[in-house]
Every structure is written in C-alpha cells, then in structure tokens.
Amino acid sequence: MQRAHVHEPSRQTPVYGDYEVVVVGGGPAGVAAALAAGRAGRSTICIERYGFLGGAGTAAGLSTFCGLHAVVHGKHEQIVHGIADDILERLQAMDGLNTPHLTIQNQITAQAYDISAFKIAADDLIAAARVHMLFHAVATGVVMADERRIEAVFVETKSGRFAVRGQIFIDGSGDGDLAAWAGVPYEVGDGAGNMLYPSTMFRINGVDPAKAGRAWELIPGLMEEAEKKGRRFPRKKPIVRPQRNPIEWRANLTQIKNPSGTAVSGIDARELSYGEVEGRRQCWDTFQFIKENTPGFENAYIVEIAPQIGIRETRRIRGEYVLTDTDILGCHDFADTIGVQGWPVEAHIKGDVKFVFAPPTSRGFNEIPYRIIVPQKVDNLLVAGRCASMSHEGQSSARVSGPCFIMGQAAGTAADLALKAHVAPRALDVAALQRQLRADGANLGPSAP
C-alpha cells in the first residue's frame, strides 16, 4: 500500500531580503499597494507568480477596467481617483486606452485598454516608485513570529526556495493565501458551497468593424434564437466588445463548472486543471458560433485565449467589518471611508449573470470602509482586493478593478503610516490615513473629514 504522505526533511531556507512592506500579488490591489508604499519611501517588494503585473486584467485577459465609474444622480462619472488616475494617464500616453463605453444593458460605464500597454505601464510606475519586483515567484507559506505577527513569507522560484522577511505584509493574492496561512478566519462562497462561476476570456482578431457595427447588441439575440433550436451555451448575457483597435474584440461568455455543476474552485489544484481545459473548449465552441453567425466575423480568428482562467471568488477574509450588498445597494457611508465605488452586484450564478443596481433615484455609489482590509487576529497584515472582508453578495460588486485600486492604495498608505507611528494597522489614526489619501488624489466620498 502506498503511503498517503511523504516525509519532507527540515531545512534552512535562505532569506531573499528584508523589507518594510511585503506585497504578495501583482493585480490591481497589489500594484496600487506597492506603489503607495514605495512612493512613501518604504523599502517594498512585490511578489508575483507571473512575469508581468495586472492580475486578472492581464493574466485572465480581462482588458477592461470595471468599477472606476458610477451613475451619480443619473450622470456617468469616473469616481475612483488617485493611483488609478496615474495608471489611466500612463495608458493614455501610450495610446493604449479606449474612451469609456456603456456596458450591462447601457446602465454603467467601463473602460477598455490594451493588455500589453497595461503590463508596460505597470512596470514603469513600479520602477519609478523604487519597488523591488520579484517575478516568477509563488508564495507558499508563512513563518509566524508569534500568533499575531508574520515574520516572513516563503516563496518558490527558479532559483529555489526563499524566505522574504517584512515588517508589514499586504495580501493582494486574490485568494487570501497569506491571510489563510497566518490563521485569519475566512469564508468561501455563500456558506452552502456556492462560489461565483469563473470564466475563460478570449480575444478575437480579424473583425471587419464596418460590417460588425454594434454586434455586441446582436450576439445575445442570435444566441437566444439558437437556444430555441436546441443549441446550448455556457451562460446567458454574453459580453463581446471591440477593443482599442476595432478589428480586435474581447469575448466574455464562458462559465466554467465542474461535471457536478458546481463552480470550479480557484483554490483546488485538480479543479483548476480541469477548468483550464474546459474553458478553452468553451472558447472554441462559442467562437465558432460567433464566426458562423455574426456579420463582420467571417474572417475572424482567436488571437489569444487568456493564460489563466478568470477566478471571481475564493476565500474572503473576516475583517473588522464585513461589507454587504445592503451597504452597496443602499449607498452607505462610513466614517472610516477609504474610497467610493458604484459597480452593481454582479452575481455569476449557474448559467447566467444577475445584475442588481442601486436604485435609480440614489446617488449611485457607496463608500468603502478601511476596516474591510484589516483582518482579524493578525496585527501586521492588510488584505486588499477580492479577498477582503465582504459578504458573498457584497464581493459580487466590490471585487472589480476600481475597488481593488482603492483598497490597494489604502493598504500601502496605511502600511507607511503604521510604520511611522509604530502601531499596528488596526490601531492607525484613520483620519491621518484619510488626509494622506486625499493628498494623493483619492476620492473618499462625502463622509471623510
């Protein structure tokens, strides 16, 4: 009989470096956190498993910023500012940014960008902030100084295993990896085993823009007619939109589920492996339908299937406060606000996507409290991005790139101020944090002093 485990002998792990701020993950939250800490003069390292930054915005082929805008008293406005503006400005200078476009039945605005330009823009900004980048490094565990403090994070690289020591750690992994290893309580899904379904994004090239026209309005109807004749698609409400160059379109219409029908888990290696193959199969199948039935796509081809499946939800940590859909749809204010966001609740449920907007008579945005990035139990850790402290329904809104930029900038700024004041981030003077965020261009909303 084979043994269930293999003994791993103990060993001495070399220290890669000592830093004041250690950021794990290079998505929108991680990039913003590293930039804020680096610009404040802190020795900062950002650990990223790929060879480029951007998270889902690059590795999962998203190519669109969602959540930067809101419908404020009936008017479409950009409401997320600060580091997000710096990224937009750099992309604009590279001719890598589209003008904002209406999406979700023309009810809210998003903004497309060139993926390669975003990678380079992030590189440039990180370098200017003197942040040390460690690419192709996978965080695998932590060493605790005691039950409330992380001493170091372990990383696996092509050069071997290292420990990276830090004073304050920021978990921008998306999956709450660092927090989970450190013993922070967390939840997965809705409590009944249901998570938001992932998607595999792909890009279509060779489109005739003149013939295609507003094909994004045509394709859903074509799919509905085909379904009446027995054709099956992964989900309803497809998103197929032109990109910076109108001969290229982004396609978001897959939904990756296990054979049992449950959502593929982003923290299960076997399910992820299955999901990558299933996602590519769905990409090819849905592309063939679009090519065969949509004017302007007759000579189109898939130019890229995203390097990784697009995960929407895994772990959500328990913090000092849990942001809910009631907070979001009720446009709530918070005394400890670190920014504002107005994306709807976007629930990727089985076979469909359910959107719920704040009432049309409302101001259209909620404030984000600092407490959702402050985890329980561990004192020198902040958690930013889709794994922050939110309910299942609340995360369905505040997981997109706009709120992630907000949380990341606040985390990096809070790390600097906490080090300066010699206090744990949970004991930080929030008013001082708000003053610094405002000085750095962030829009905190009406509740901030």
C-alpha positions in Angstrom: 0.0 0.0 0.0 1.3 3.4 -0.9 1.7 5.9 1.9 -0.6 8.9 2.0 2.2 11.3 2.8 5.9 11.7 2.0 8.2 12.9 4.8 9.8 16.3 4.0 13.0 16.8 6.0 13.6 20.2 7.7 16.0 22.6 6.1 17.5 26.0 6.4 15.8 28.4 4.0 17.9 31.4 2.8 16.5 34.9 3.2 15.9 36.7 -0.1 15.7 40.0 1.6 14.3 42.2 4.5 11.7 44.8 3.6 9.5 47.2 5.4 6.5 46.3 3.2 6.0 42.9 1.5 3.2 42.8 -1.1 2.0 39.4 -2.3 0.2 39.5 -5.7 0.6 42.0 -8.6 -3.1 42.6 -9.6 -4.7 46.0 -9.3 -4.8 45.8 -5.5 -1.2 44.6 -5.2 0.1 47.2 -7.8 -1.7 50.0 -6.0 -0.4 48.9 -2.6 3.2 48.5 -3.8 3.1 51.9 -5.5 1.6 53.7 -2.4 4.2 52.1 -0.1 7.1 52.7 -2.5 6.2 56.3 -3.2 6.1 56.9 0.6 9.8 55.9 0.7 9.3 52.4 2.2 11.5 49.5 1.1 8.9 47.5 -0.7 8.9 44.2 -2.5 6.0 42.9 -4.7 5.9 39.2 -5.2 4.2 38.0 -8.4 3.8 34.5 -9.8 3.8 35.5 -13.4 6.3 37.5 -15.4 4.1 40.6 -15.5 1.7 42.6 -13.5 -2.0 43.2 -13.8 -3.6 40.2 -12.3 -6.9 39.3 -13.9 -6.6 42.4 -16.0 -3.7 40.8 -17.9 -3.3 37.1 -17.0 -7.0 36.4 -17.2 -7.5 38.6 -20.3 -10.0 41.0 -18.8 -8.7 44.0 -20.7 -11.3 46.3 -19.2 -11.4 48.4 -16.0 -14.8 47.9 -14.3 -15.8 50.0 -11.3 -13.9 53.2 -12.0 -17.2 54.8 -12.8 -20.7 55.2 -11.3 -24.0 56.7 -12.3 -24.1 59.7 -9.9 -27.7 61.1 -9.8 -28.2 59.9 -13.4 -24.9 61.1 -14.8 -22.0 58.7 -15.7 -18.8 59.8 -13.9 -15.4 58.5 -13.0 -15.4 58.3 -9.2 -12.2 56.3 -8.5 -9.1 58.5 -8.4 -5.6 58.6 -7.0 -3.3 55.8 -8.3 -6.0 54.7 -10.7 -5.6 58.1 -12.4 -1.8 57.6 -12.7 -2.4 54.3 -14.5 -5.0 55.7 -16.8 -2.7 58.7 -17.6 0.2 56.4 -18.5 -2.0 54.2 -20.7 -3.4 57.3 -22.4 0.1 58.4 -23.2 0.9 55.0 -24.7 -2.3 55.2 -26.8 -3.4 52.1 -25.0 -6.7 53.3 -23.6 -10.2 53.4 -25.0 -12.7 56.1 -24.2 -15.2 54.8 -21.6 -18.1 52.8 -23.0 -21.5 51.9 -21.7 -22.0 48.2 -20.7 -24.5 46.0 -18.9 -27.6 47.0 -20.9 -26.1 50.5 -21.2 -26.5 51.1 -17.5 -22.9 51.8 -16.4 -19.6 52.7 -17.8 -16.4 50.6 -18.2 -13.1 51.4 -19.9 -11.1 49.0 -22.2 -7.3 49.1 -22.5 -4.6 47.3 -24.4 -3.3 44.5 -22.3 0.4 44.8 -23.4 0.3 48.5 -22.7 -1.1 47.9 -19.1 1.8 45.5 -18.4 4.4 48.1 -19.5 2.7 51.0 -17.8 2.6 49.0 -14.5 6.3 48.1 -14.9 7.2 51.8 -15.4 5.2 53.0 -12.4 6.6 50.3 -10.2 10.2 51.1 -11.2 9.6 54.9 -10.7 8.4 54.1 -7.1 11.6 52.1 -6.5 9.6 48.9 -5.6 11.6 45.7 -5.9 9.8 43.2 -8.2 10.2 39.5 -7.7 8.5 37.8 -10.8 8.0 34.1 -11.3 7.8 33.6 -7.5 4.9 31.7 -5.9 4.2 32.4 -2.2 3.8 29.0 -0.5 3.5 29.7 3.3 4.5 31.9 6.2 6.6 31.9 9.3 4.9 33.4 12.3 7.0 35.4 14.8 4.1 34.7 17.2 0.4 34.0 16.9 -0.3 37.6 15.9 2.6 38.6 13.7 4.0 37.3 10.4 7.8 37.2 10.3 8.3 36.0 6.7 6.7 34.6 3.6 8.1 31.5 1.8 8.4 31.8 -2.0 9.3 29.2 -4.6 11.4 30.4 -7.5 13.5 29.0 -10.3 16.5 29.8 -8.0 14.9 27.7 -5.3 13.0 28.4 -2.1 13.5 31.6 -0.2 12.0 33.5 2.8 11.1 37.2 2.4 11.0 39.0 5.7 9.0 42.1 6.4 7.5 44.4 8.9 4.1 44.8 7.4 2.6 42.3 4.8 -0.1 43.1 2.3 -2.1 40.2 0.9 -3.1 41.0 -2.7 -3.2 37.4 -3.8 -6.9 37.5 -4.6 -7.3 34.2 -2.8 -6.4 35.4 0.7 -3.4 33.0 0.7 -1.2 34.9 3.1 -4.1 35.5 5.5 -5.2 31.9 5.5 -1.7 30.6 6.2 -1.4 33.1 9.1 -4.6 31.9 10.7 -7.0 34.7 9.8 -10.6 33.4 9.7 -12.2 33.3 6.3 -15.2 32.2 4.3 -15.6 30.5 0.9 -18.6 31.2 -1.2 -22.1 31.7 0.1 -21.8 29.3 3.1 -23.5 26.5 1.1 -20.6 25.7 -1.1 -21.6 28.0 -4.0 -19.0 30.4 -5.4 -19.2 32.8 -8.3 -18.5 31.0 -11.5 -15.2 31.6 -13.3 -14.8 32.4 -17.0 -12.1 32.0 -19.6 -11.6 35.2 -21.6 -10.5 35.2 -25.2 -9.8 37.8 -27.9 -10.9 37.7 -31.5 -9.0 39.4 -34.3 -9.7 39.9 -38.0 -13.1 41.5 -37.4 -14.5 43.9 -40.1 -15.5 46.8 -37.9 -17.8 48.3 -40.6 -19.8 45.1 -41.1 -19.7 44.2 -37.4 -21.1 47.6 -36.3 -22.8 47.2 -32.8 -22.5 43.4 -32.9 -22.4 43.3 -29.1 -26.2 44.1 -29.3 -26.8 41.5 -31.9 -25.0 38.5 -30.5 -27.2 37.9 -27.4 -30.3 37.7 -29.7 -28.5 35.3 -32.0 -27.7 33.1 -29.1 -31.3 33.2 -27.8 -32.6 32.1 -31.2 -30.1 29.3 -31.4 -31.1 28.1 -28.0 -34.7 27.8 -29.1 -33.5 25.3 -31.7 -31.5 23.3 -29.2 -28.1 25.0 -29.2 -26.6 25.2 -25.7 -24.3 27.9 -24.4 -22.3 28.1 -21.1 -24.3 31.1 -19.9 -26.6 33.9 -20.9 -25.7 37.7 -21.1 -22.5 37.4 -23.2 -20.1 40.3 -23.3 -18.4 40.7 -26.7 -16.9 44.2 -27.2 -14.4 45.9 -29.6 -11.0 46.8 -28.0 -8.5 49.6 -28.6 -8.2 48.5 -32.2 -11.7 47.8 -33.6 -10.5 44.8 -35.6 -10.0 43.1 -32.2 -12.8 42.1 -29.8 -12.9 40.7 -26.3 -15.2 37.8 -25.6 -16.6 37.0 -22.1 -19.3 34.4 -22.5 -17.9 31.2 -20.9 -18.8 29.8 -17.5 -16.5 27.1 -16.0 -18.2 24.5 -13.9 -17.3 21.0 -12.7 -19.0 17.9 -14.1 -21.2 18.1 -11.0 -22.4 21.6 -12.0 -20.6 23.5 -9.2 -18.2 26.4 -9.9 -14.6 25.4 -10.5 -12.7 26.4 -7.4 -9.7 28.6 -7.7 -8.1 27.1 -4.6 -8.3 23.5 -5.7 -5.5 22.3 -7.9 -7.4 19.5 -9.5 -10.5 21.6 -10.3 -8.3 24.4 -11.7 -6.5 22.0 -14.0 -9.9 20.6 -15.2 -11.2 24.2 -15.6 -8.4 25.4 -17.8 -9.1 22.7 -20.3 -12.9 23.1 -20.1 -12.5 26.9 -20.5 -10.5 26.5 -23.7 -13.1 24.1 -25.1 -15.9 26.6 -24.4 -13.9 29.4 -26.0 -13.5 27.4 -29.2 -17.2 26.3 -29.2 -18.6 29.8 -28.6 -16.2 31.4 -31.1 -17.3 29.1 -33.8 -20.9 30.2 -33.3 -20.0 33.9 -33.4 -17.9 33.4 -36.5 -20.6 31.5 -38.4 -23.5 33.7 -37.4 -22.3 37.3 -36.9 -21.7 39.8 -39.8 -18.2 41.1 -39.8 -16.7 38.0 -38.2 -16.5 35.8 -41.3 -12.6 36.0 -41.4 -12.1 36.3 -37.7 -9.9 34.1 -35.6 -8.9 33.7 -32.0 -5.8 35.7 -31.4 -5.4 34.7 -27.7 -7.1 32.6 -25.0 -6.1 34.1 -21.7 -3.2 32.5 -19.9 -5.3 31.6 -17.0 -8.9 31.0 -16.0 -10.6 34.2 -14.6 -11.4 33.5 -11.0 -14.1 35.7 -9.4 -14.3 34.4 -5.8 -12.5 32.1 -3.5 -11.6 33.0 0.1 -12.9 36.1 1.7 -11.2 37.0 5.0 -13.0 38.1 8.1 -12.0 41.6 9.0 -13.0 44.3 11.4 -16.1 44.9 9.2 -17.9 42.9 6.5 -19.1 44.9 3.5 -22.5 43.6 2.3 -24.8 44.1 -0.6 -27.1 46.1 1.6 -24.2 48.6 2.1 -23.6 48.7 -1.6 -27.2 48.9 -2.9 -28.1 51.3 -0.1 -25.1 53.6 -1.0 -23.9 53.6 2.6 -21.4 56.0 4.1 -18.6 55.0 6.6 -16.7 57.2 9.0 -13.5 55.3 8.0 -14.0 55.6 4.3 -11.0 55.0 2.0 -12.8 55.5 -1.3 -16.1 55.2 -3.2 -17.4 52.7 -5.8 -20.6 52.2 -7.7 -20.4 48.9 -9.6 -23.6 46.8 -9.3 -23.9 43.5 -7.6 -22.7 41.1 -10.4 -23.6 37.6 -9.4 -22.3 34.9 -11.8 -24.8 32.2 -11.0 -25.3 28.9 -12.7 -25.9 29.5 -16.4 -26.5 33.3 -16.1 -25.3 36.6 -14.7 -27.6 38.5 -12.3 -27.1 42.3 -12.1 -28.6 44.4 -9.3 -28.1 48.2 -9.3 -28.6 50.7 -6.6 -32.0 52.5 -7.0 -32.1 54.9 -10.0 -33.1 57.7 -7.6 -29.9 57.2 -5.4 -26.5 58.9 -5.8 -25.2 55.6 -7.2 -22.2 54.8 -5.1 -21.1 53.6 -1.6 -18.1 54.3 0.5 -15.6 51.6 1.3 -14.5 51.3 4.9 -10.9 50.8 6.0 -12.0 48.1 8.3 -12.6 45.6 5.5 -8.9 45.4 4.7 -7.9 45.0 8.4 -8.1 41.2 9.2 -8.9 39.7 12.5 -6.2 38.0 14.6 -3.0 39.1 12.7 -1.6 42.5 13.5 1.0 43.2 10.8 -1.2 42.2 7.8 -3.6 44.1 5.5 -5.7 42.3 2.9 -6.7 44.2 -0.3 -8.7 43.1 -3.3 -11.4 40.5 -4.0 -10.3 38.5 -0.8 -11.0 41.5 1.5 -13.7 41.3 4.2 -17.0 41.2 2.2 -20.1 39.1 2.2 -20.7 36.7 -0.8 -23.1 39.2 -2.3 -21.0 42.3 -1.4 -18.0 40.8 -3.0 -20.0 40.3 -6.2 -19.8 44.1 -6.6 -16.6 45.3 -4.9 -14.3 42.7 -6.4 -13.8 44.6 -9.7 -10.7 46.6 -10.6 -11.9 50.1 -9.3 -12.5 49.0 -5.7 -9.3 46.9 -5.9 -7.3 50.0 -6.8 -8.9 51.8 -3.8 -8.2 49.0 -1.3 -4.6 48.6 -2.5 -3.8 52.3 -2.3 -5.2 52.5 1.2 -3.3 49.4 2.3 0.1 50.7 1.0 -0.6 54.1 2.5 -1.7 52.6 5.8 1.4 50.4 6.0 3.6 53.5 5.7 1.7 55.5 8.4 1.5 52.5 10.7 5.3 52.1 10.5 5.8 55.8 11.0 3.5 55.8 14.1 4.9 52.4 15.4 1.4 51.0 15.7 -0.4 48.0 14.2 -2.6 48.9 11.1 -5.7 48.2 13.2 -4.7 50.9 15.6 -3.9 53.5 13.0 -5.4 57.0 13.2 -7.9 56.7 10.3 -8.2 60.5 10.0 -4.5 60.7 9.3 -4.9 57.9 6.6 -7.8 59.8 5.0 -5.8 63.0 4.9 -2.9 61.3 3.1 -5.2 59.5 0.7 -6.9 62.8 -0.2 -3.5 64.5 -0.6 -2.6 61.7 -3.0 -5.7 62.4 -5.1 -8.1 59.7 -3.8 -11.9 60.4 -3.8 -13.1 59.4 -0.3 -16.7 60.5 -0.6 -18.7 62.8 1.5 -18.1 61.2 4.9 -14.4 61.8 5.1 -13.4 64.8 7.3 
